Amino acid sequence: MNLTYAYIFLFLAILSEVVGTTFLKDTAGFTRWIPSAICLVTICFSYYLMSHVVGYIPVGITYATWSGLGIAAITIIGI
């Protein structure tokens, strides 16, 4: 993997985290199976991708980008 792929993986990690966070409300306290499964799978996939990204991009930059863009996206979706 090179730096370009690391940024692509970071973008995919952010995208999957946003999808998982969006489905949190639909889980109804993790009592509904399909939204709960989507939520858990996408968030786990996001962390899996992040684990590969931190080998090429420093942890501080990776986490700041991931959390900042994730918060911005969830805020826009929430509105």
Jmol script that loads the backbone (N, CA, C; Angstrom):
load data "model"
ATOM      1  N   MET A   1       0.858  -1.177   0.000  1.00  0.00           N
ATOM      2  CA  MET A   1       0.000   0.000   0.000  1.00  0.00           C
ATOM      3  C   MET A   1       0.895   1.228   0.000  1.00  0.00           C
ATOM      4  N   ASN A   2       0.446   2.261  -0.681  1.00  0.00           N
ATOM      5  CA  ASN A   2       1.159   3.522  -0.656  1.00  0.00           C
ATOM      6  C   ASN A   2       0.264   4.605  -0.044  1.00  0.00           C
ATOM      7  N   LEU A   3       0.742   5.826  -0.048  1.00  0.00           N
ATOM      8  CA  LEU A   3       0.021   6.919   0.604  1.00  0.00           C
ATOM      9  C   LEU A   3      -1.336   7.187  -0.054  1.00  0.00           C
ATOM     10  N   THR A   4      -1.411   7.028  -1.364  1.00  0.00           N
ATOM     11  CA  THR A   4      -2.687   7.243  -2.057  1.00  0.00           C
ATOM     12  C   THR A   4      -3.733   6.245  -1.577  1.00  0.00           C
ATOM     13  N   TYR A   5      -3.351   4.979  -1.491  1.00  0.00           N
ATOM     14  CA  TYR A   5      -4.280   3.970  -0.992  1.00  0.00           C
ATOM     15  C   TYR A   5      -4.632   4.205   0.465  1.00  0.00           C
ATOM     16  N   ALA A   6      -3.709   4.718   1.231  1.00  0.00           N
ATOM     17  CA  ALA A   6      -3.997   5.016   2.638  1.00  0.00           C
ATOM     18  C   ALA A   6      -5.095   6.071   2.745  1.00  0.00           C
ATOM     19  N   TYR A   7      -5.038   7.096   1.905  1.00  0.00           N
ATOM     20  CA  TYR A   7      -6.078   8.123   1.932  1.00  0.00           C
ATOM     21  C   TYR A   7      -7.402   7.588   1.397  1.00  0.00           C
ATOM     22  N   ILE A   8      -7.356   6.690   0.430  1.00  0.00           N
ATOM     23  CA  ILE A   8      -8.583   6.056  -0.049  1.00  0.00           C
ATOM     24  C   ILE A   8      -9.198   5.218   1.063  1.00  0.00           C
ATOM     25  N   PHE A   9      -8.374   4.445   1.773  1.00  0.00           N
ATOM     26  CA  PHE A   9      -8.861   3.650   2.902  1.00  0.00           C
ATOM     27  C   PHE A   9      -9.420   4.549   3.998  1.00  0.00           C
ATOM     28  N   LEU A  10      -8.775   5.693   4.231  1.00  0.00           N
ATOM     29  CA  LEU A  10      -9.270   6.634   5.239  1.00  0.00           C
ATOM     30  C   LEU A  10     -10.641   7.166   4.837  1.00  0.00           C
ATOM     31  N   PHE A  11     -10.819   7.496   3.573  1.00  0.00           N
ATOM     32  CA  PHE A  11     -12.120   7.964   3.093  1.00  0.00           C
ATOM     33  C   PHE A  11     -13.178   6.874   3.258  1.00  0.00           C
ATOM     34  N   LEU A  12     -12.832   5.638   2.923  1.00  0.00           N
ATOM     35  CA  LEU A  12     -13.780   4.533   3.090  1.00  0.00           C
ATOM     36  C   LEU A  12     -14.097   4.282   4.563  1.00  0.00           C
ATOM     37  N   ALA A  13     -13.096   4.460   5.436  1.00  0.00           N
ATOM     38  CA  ALA A  13     -13.321   4.317   6.875  1.00  0.00           C
ATOM     39  C   ALA A  13     -14.295   5.382   7.372  1.00  0.00           C
ATOM     40  N   ILE A  14     -14.130   6.599   6.900  1.00  0.00           N
ATOM     41  CA  ILE A  14     -15.035   7.684   7.287  1.00  0.00           C
ATOM     42  C   ILE A  14     -16.437   7.399   6.770  1.00  0.00           C
ATOM     43  N   LEU A  15     -16.534   6.955   5.543  1.00  0.00           N
ATOM     44  CA  LEU A  15     -17.831   6.655   4.947  1.00  0.00           C
ATOM     45  C   LEU A  15     -18.544   5.530   5.698  1.00  0.00           C
ATOM     46  N   SER A  16     -17.832   4.476   6.040  1.00  0.00           N
ATOM     47  CA  SER A  16     -18.473   3.380   6.754  1.00  0.00           C
ATOM     48  C   SER A  16     -18.838   3.768   8.186  1.00  0.00           C
ATOM     49  N   GLU A  17     -18.035   4.623   8.802  1.00  0.00           N
ATOM     50  CA  GLU A  17     -18.365   5.100  10.151  1.00  0.00           C
ATOM     51  C   GLU A  17     -19.620   5.958  10.119  1.00  0.00           C
ATOM     52  N   VAL A  18     -19.766   6.774   9.098  1.00  0.00           N
ATOM     53  CA  VAL A  18     -20.955   7.618   8.960  1.00  0.00           C
ATOM     54  C   VAL A  18     -22.194   6.752   8.744  1.00  0.00           C
ATOM     55  N   VAL A  19     -22.077   5.721   7.930  1.00  0.00           N
ATOM     56  CA  VAL A  19     -23.204   4.813   7.714  1.00  0.00           C
ATOM     57  C   VAL A  19     -23.590   4.124   9.024  1.00  0.00           C
ATOM     58  N   GLY A  20     -22.598   3.625   9.751  1.00  0.00           N
ATOM     59  CA  GLY A  20     -22.871   2.962  11.018  1.00  0.00           C
ATOM     60  C   GLY A  20     -23.504   3.879  12.038  1.00  0.00           C
ATOM     61  N   THR A  21     -23.012   5.089  12.124  1.00  0.00           N
ATOM     62  CA  THR A  21     -23.560   6.053  13.078  1.00  0.00           C
ATOM     63  C   THR A  21     -24.972   6.472  12.686  1.00  0.00           C
ATOM     64  N   THR A  22     -25.229   6.561  11.399  1.00  0.00           N
ATOM     65  CA  THR A  22     -26.562   6.905  10.926  1.00  0.00           C
ATOM     66  C   THR A  22     -27.579   5.826  11.302  1.00  0.00           C
ATOM     67  N   PHE A  23     -27.163   4.575  11.294  1.00  0.00           N
ATOM     68  CA  PHE A  23     -28.066   3.479  11.636  1.00  0.00           C
ATOM     69  C   PHE A  23     -28.267   3.304  13.141  1.00  0.00           C
ATOM     70  N   LEU A  24     -27.509   4.013  13.970  1.00  0.00           N
ATOM     71  CA  LEU A  24     -27.653   3.857  15.423  1.00  0.00           C
ATOM     72  C   LEU A  24     -29.073   4.150  15.910  1.00  0.00           C
ATOM     73  N   LYS A  25     -29.687   5.188  15.372  1.00  0.00           N
ATOM     74  CA  LYS A  25     -31.031   5.549  15.813  1.00  0.00           C
ATOM     75  C   LYS A  25     -32.032   4.450  15.457  1.00  0.00           C
ATOM     76  N   ASP A  26     -31.834   3.811  14.299  1.00  0.00           N
ATOM     77  CA  ASP A  26     -32.766   2.787  13.842  1.00  0.00           C
ATOM     78  C   ASP A  26     -32.638   1.467  14.608  1.00  0.00           C
ATOM     79  N   THR A  27     -31.563   1.297  15.366  1.00  0.00           N
ATOM     80  CA  THR A  27     -31.388   0.037  16.096  1.00  0.00           C
ATOM     81  C   THR A  27     -32.342  -0.091  17.274  1.00  0.00           C
ATOM     82  N   ALA A  28     -32.867   1.015  17.762  1.00  0.00           N
ATOM     83  CA  ALA A  28     -33.795   1.037  18.907  1.00  0.00           C
ATOM     84  C   ALA A  28     -33.188   0.302  20.093  1.00  0.00           C
ATOM     85  N   GLY A  29     -31.997   0.728  20.469  1.00  0.00           N
ATOM     86  CA  GLY A  29     -31.307   0.110  21.603  1.00  0.00           C
ATOM     87  C   GLY A  29     -30.798  -1.286  21.286  1.00  0.00           C
ATOM     88  N   PHE A  30     -30.433  -1.504  20.041  1.00  0.00           N
ATOM     89  CA  PHE A  30     -29.946  -2.797  19.548  1.00  0.00           C
ATOM     90  C   PHE A  30     -30.974  -3.908  19.744  1.00  0.00           C
ATOM     91  N   THR A  31     -32.257  -3.563  19.613  1.00  0.00           N
ATOM     92  CA  THR A  31     -33.313  -4.564  19.673  1.00  0.00           C
ATOM     93  C   THR A  31     -33.800  -4.959  18.284  1.00  0.00           C
ATOM     94  N   ARG A  32     -33.484  -4.180  17.284  1.00  0.00           N
ATOM     95  CA  ARG A  32     -33.849  -4.507  15.895  1.00  0.00           C
ATOM     96  C   ARG A  32     -32.616  -5.072  15.206  1.00  0.00           C
ATOM     97  N   TRP A  33     -32.750  -6.258  14.626  1.00  0.00           N
ATOM     98  CA  TRP A  33     -31.597  -7.016  14.147  1.00  0.00           C
ATOM     99  C   TRP A  33     -30.915  -6.427  12.923  1.00  0.00           C
ATOM    100  N   ILE A  34     -31.650  -6.066  11.908  1.00  0.00           N
ATOM    101  CA  ILE A  34     -31.012  -5.623  10.655  1.00  0.00           C
ATOM    102  C   ILE A  34     -30.257  -4.311  10.836  1.00  0.00           C
ATOM    103  N   PRO A  35     -30.875  -3.274  11.396  1.00  0.00           N
ATOM    104  CA  PRO A  35     -30.088  -2.052  11.616  1.00  0.00           C
ATOM    105  C   PRO A  35     -28.908  -2.266  12.569  1.00  0.00           C
ATOM    106  N   SER A  36     -29.096  -3.133  13.570  1.00  0.00           N
ATOM    107  CA  SER A  36     -28.006  -3.419  14.509  1.00  0.00           C
ATOM    108  C   SER A  36     -26.842  -4.101  13.801  1.00  0.00           C
ATOM    109  N   ALA A  37     -27.141  -5.048  12.927  1.00  0.00           N
ATOM    110  CA  ALA A  37     -26.093  -5.746  12.187  1.00  0.00           C
ATOM    111  C   ALA A  37     -25.361  -4.788  11.250  1.00  0.00           C
ATOM    112  N   ILE A  38     -26.111  -3.936  10.568  1.00  0.00           N
ATOM    113  CA  ILE A  38     -25.481  -2.952   9.672  1.00  0.00           C
ATOM    114  C   ILE A  38     -24.577  -2.021  10.467  1.00  0.00           C
ATOM    115  N   CYS A  39     -25.074  -1.557  11.588  1.00  0.00           N
ATOM    116  CA  CYS A  39     -24.309  -0.659  12.451  1.00  0.00           C
ATOM    117  C   CYS A  39     -23.007  -1.313  12.917  1.00  0.00           C
ATOM    118  N   LEU A  40     -23.097  -2.504  13.447  1.00  0.00           N
ATOM    119  CA  LEU A  40     -21.911  -3.188  13.966  1.00  0.00           C
ATOM    120  C   LEU A  40     -20.906  -3.536  12.871  1.00  0.00           C
ATOM    121  N   VAL A  41     -21.384  -4.015  11.739  1.00  0.00           N
ATOM    122  CA  VAL A  41     -20.486  -4.400  10.647  1.00  0.00           C
ATOM    123  C   VAL A  41     -19.760  -3.187  10.080  1.00  0.00           C
ATOM    124  N   THR A  42     -20.492  -2.094   9.856  1.00  0.00           N
ATOM    125  CA  THR A  42     -19.848  -0.922   9.256  1.00  0.00           C
ATOM    126  C   THR A  42     -18.860  -0.258  10.211  1.00  0.00           C
ATOM    127  N   ILE A  43     -19.172  -0.217  11.485  1.00  0.00           N
ATOM    128  CA  ILE A  43     -18.238   0.394  12.432  1.00  0.00           C
ATOM    129  C   ILE A  43     -16.998  -0.489  12.606  1.00  0.00           C
ATOM    130  N   CYS A  44     -17.195  -1.791  12.652  1.00  0.00           N
ATOM    131  CA  CYS A  44     -16.032  -2.700  12.716  1.00  0.00           C
ATOM    132  C   CYS A  44     -15.173  -2.587  11.463  1.00  0.00           C
ATOM    133  N   PHE A  45     -15.813  -2.481  10.305  1.00  0.00           N
ATOM    134  CA  PHE A  45     -15.077  -2.316   9.053  1.00  0.00           C
ATOM    135  C   PHE A  45     -14.307  -1.000   9.048  1.00  0.00           C
ATOM    136  N   SER A  46     -14.903   0.033   9.618  1.00  0.00           N
ATOM    137  CA  SER A  46     -14.234   1.328   9.704  1.00  0.00           C
ATOM    138  C   SER A  46     -12.962   1.228  10.536  1.00  0.00           C
ATOM    139  N   TYR A  47     -13.044   0.564  11.685  1.00  0.00           N
ATOM    140  CA  TYR A  47     -11.853   0.391  12.518  1.00  0.00           C
ATOM    141  C   TYR A  47     -10.818  -0.497  11.845  1.00  0.00           C
ATOM    142  N   TYR A  48     -11.259  -1.497  11.101  1.00  0.00           N
ATOM    143  CA  TYR A  48     -10.337  -2.349  10.360  1.00  0.00           C
ATOM    144  C   TYR A  48      -9.546  -1.525   9.335  1.00  0.00           C
ATOM    145  N   LEU A  49     -10.247  -0.679   8.599  1.00  0.00           N
ATOM    146  CA  LEU A  49      -9.567   0.167   7.621  1.00  0.00           C
ATOM    147  C   LEU A  49      -8.623   1.155   8.303  1.00  0.00           C
ATOM    148  N   MET A  50      -9.075   1.706   9.427  1.00  0.00           N
ATOM    149  CA  MET A  50      -8.225   2.647  10.161  1.00  0.00           C
ATOM    150  C   MET A  50      -6.949   1.977  10.638  1.00  0.00           C
ATOM    151  N   SER A  51      -7.019   0.702  11.003  1.00  0.00           N
ATOM    152  CA  SER A  51      -5.824   0.003  11.470  1.00  0.00           C
ATOM    153  C   SER A  51      -4.780  -0.113  10.371  1.00  0.00           C
ATOM    154  N   HIS A  52      -5.211  -0.146   9.137  1.00  0.00           N
ATOM    155  CA  HIS A  52      -4.263  -0.176   8.017  1.00  0.00           C
ATOM    156  C   HIS A  52      -3.737   1.214   7.685  1.00  0.00           C
ATOM    157  N   VAL A  53      -4.575   2.212   7.860  1.00  0.00           N
ATOM    158  CA  VAL A  53      -4.196   3.585   7.518  1.00  0.00           C
ATOM    159  C   VAL A  53      -3.096   4.105   8.434  1.00  0.00           C
ATOM    160  N   VAL A  54      -3.158   3.776   9.722  1.00  0.00           N
ATOM    161  CA  VAL A  54      -2.197   4.348  10.668  1.00  0.00           C
ATOM    162  C   VAL A  54      -0.765   3.865  10.422  1.00  0.00           C
ATOM    163  N   GLY A  55      -0.596   2.883   9.571  1.00  0.00           N
ATOM    164  CA  GLY A  55       0.750   2.462   9.210  1.00  0.00           C
ATOM    165  C   GLY A  55       1.418   3.420   8.234  1.00  0.00           C
ATOM    166  N   TYR A  56       0.628   4.265   7.583  1.00  0.00           N
ATOM    167  CA  TYR A  56       1.161   5.168   6.560  1.00  0.00           C
ATOM    168  C   TYR A  56       0.923   6.642   6.858  1.00  0.00           C
ATOM    169  N   ILE A  57      -0.118   6.919   7.611  1.00  0.00           N
ATOM    170  CA  ILE A  57      -0.429   8.298   7.996  1.00  0.00           C
ATOM    171  C   ILE A  57      -0.349   8.348   9.518  1.00  0.00           C
ATOM    172  N   PRO A  58       0.279   9.366  10.093  1.00  0.00           N
ATOM    173  CA  PRO A  58       0.388   9.433  11.555  1.00  0.00           C
ATOM    174  C   PRO A  58      -0.977   9.358  12.250  1.00  0.00           C
ATOM    175  N   VAL A  59      -0.989   8.761  13.426  1.00  0.00           N
ATOM    176  CA  VAL A  59      -2.231   8.512  14.160  1.00  0.00           C
ATOM    177  C   VAL A  59      -2.994   9.806  14.419  1.00  0.00           C
ATOM    178  N   GLY A  60      -2.308  10.856  14.796  1.00  0.00           N
ATOM    179  CA  GLY A  60      -2.977  12.124  15.097  1.00  0.00           C
ATOM    180  C   GLY A  60      -3.709  12.688  13.895  1.00  0.00           C
ATOM    181  N   ILE A  61      -3.076  12.659  12.749  1.00  0.00           N
ATOM    182  CA  ILE A  61      -3.697  13.170  11.520  1.00  0.00           C
ATOM    183  C   ILE A  61      -4.845  12.261  11.108  1.00  0.00           C
ATOM    184  N   THR A  62      -4.636  10.965  11.208  1.00  0.00           N
ATOM    185  CA  THR A  62      -5.678  10.009  10.828  1.00  0.00           C
ATOM    186  C   THR A  62      -6.920  10.190  11.687  1.00  0.00           C
ATOM    187  N   TYR A  63      -6.737  10.211  12.996  1.00  0.00           N
ATOM    188  CA  TYR A  63      -7.885  10.300  13.896  1.00  0.00           C
ATOM    189  C   TYR A  63      -8.568  11.656  13.798  1.00  0.00           C
ATOM    190  N   ALA A  64      -7.795  12.730  13.666  1.00  0.00           N
ATOM    191  CA  ALA A  64      -8.393  14.060  13.541  1.00  0.00           C
ATOM    192  C   ALA A  64      -9.226  14.165  12.264  1.00  0.00           C
ATOM    193  N   THR A  65      -8.714  13.627  11.181  1.00  0.00           N
ATOM    194  CA  THR A  65      -9.452  13.651   9.917  1.00  0.00           C
ATOM    195  C   THR A  65     -10.702  12.789  10.006  1.00  0.00           C
ATOM    196  N   TRP A  66     -10.540  11.587  10.550  1.00  0.00           N
ATOM    197  CA  TRP A  66     -11.651  10.648  10.664  1.00  0.00           C
ATOM    198  C   TRP A  66     -12.773  11.218  11.534  1.00  0.00           C
ATOM    199  N   SER A  67     -12.410  11.744  12.684  1.00  0.00           N
ATOM    200  CA  SER A  67     -13.442  12.254  13.595  1.00  0.00           C
ATOM    201  C   SER A  67     -14.034  13.567  13.090  1.00  0.00           C
ATOM    202  N   GLY A  68     -13.205  14.449  12.570  1.00  0.00           N
ATOM    203  CA  GLY A  68     -13.697  15.748  12.102  1.00  0.00           C
ATOM    204  C   GLY A  68     -14.652  15.618  10.925  1.00  0.00           C
ATOM    205  N   LEU A  69     -14.255  14.862   9.915  1.00  0.00           N
ATOM    206  CA  LEU A  69     -15.122  14.689   8.751  1.00  0.00           C
ATOM    207  C   LEU A  69     -16.347  13.848   9.093  1.00  0.00           C
ATOM    208  N   GLY A  70     -16.180  12.891   9.994  1.00  0.00           N
ATOM    209  CA  GLY A  70     -17.325  12.091  10.438  1.00  0.00           C
ATOM    210  C   GLY A  70     -18.356  12.936  11.160  1.00  0.00           C
ATOM    211  N   ILE A  71     -17.903  13.796  12.050  1.00  0.00           N
ATOM    212  CA  ILE A  71     -18.822  14.679  12.784  1.00  0.00           C
ATOM    213  C   ILE A  71     -19.514  15.631  11.834  1.00  0.00           C
ATOM    214  N   ALA A  72     -18.776  16.201  10.898  1.00  0.00           N
ATOM    215  CA  ALA A  72     -19.365  17.117   9.921  1.00  0.00           C
ATOM    216  C   ALA A  72     -20.432  16.414   9.078  1.00  0.00           C
ATOM    217  N   ALA A  73     -20.132  15.208   8.622  1.00  0.00           N
ATOM    218  CA  ALA A  73     -21.090  14.463   7.796  1.00  0.00           C
ATOM    219  C   ALA A  73     -22.338  14.093   8.573  1.00  0.00           C
ATOM    220  N   ILE A  74     -22.170  13.618   9.815  1.00  0.00           N
ATOM    221  CA  ILE A  74     -23.324  13.244  10.633  1.00  0.00           C
ATOM    222  C   ILE A  74     -24.176  14.467  10.948  1.00  0.00           C
ATOM    223  N   THR A  75     -23.557  15.606  11.165  1.00  0.00           N
ATOM    224  CA  THR A  75     -24.299  16.838  11.430  1.00  0.00           C
ATOM    225  C   THR A  75     -25.138  17.223  10.214  1.00  0.00           C
ATOM    226  N   ILE A  76     -24.541  17.136   9.032  1.00  0.00           N
ATOM    227  CA  ILE A  76     -25.277  17.476   7.801  1.00  0.00           C
ATOM    228  C   ILE A  76     -26.411  16.493   7.580  1.00  0.00           C
ATOM    229  N   ILE A  77     -26.169  15.203   7.795  1.00  0.00           N
ATOM    230  CA  ILE A  77     -27.225  14.207   7.626  1.00  0.00           C
ATOM    231  C   ILE A  77     -28.337  14.416   8.653  1.00  0.00           C
ATOM    232  N   GLY A  78     -27.960  14.792   9.882  1.00  0.00           N
ATOM    233  CA  GLY A  78     -28.938  15.009  10.936  1.00  0.00           C
ATOM    234  C   GLY A  78     -29.859  16.193  10.685  1.00  0.00           C
ATOM    235  N   ILE A  79     -29.356  17.156   9.951  1.00  0.00           N
ATOM    236  CA  ILE A  79     -30.177  18.347   9.654  1.00  0.00           C
ATOM    237  C   ILE A  79     -31.186  17.996   8.590  1.00  0.00           C
TER     238      ILE A  79
END
end "model"
wireframe off; spacefill off
backbone 0.3
color backbone group
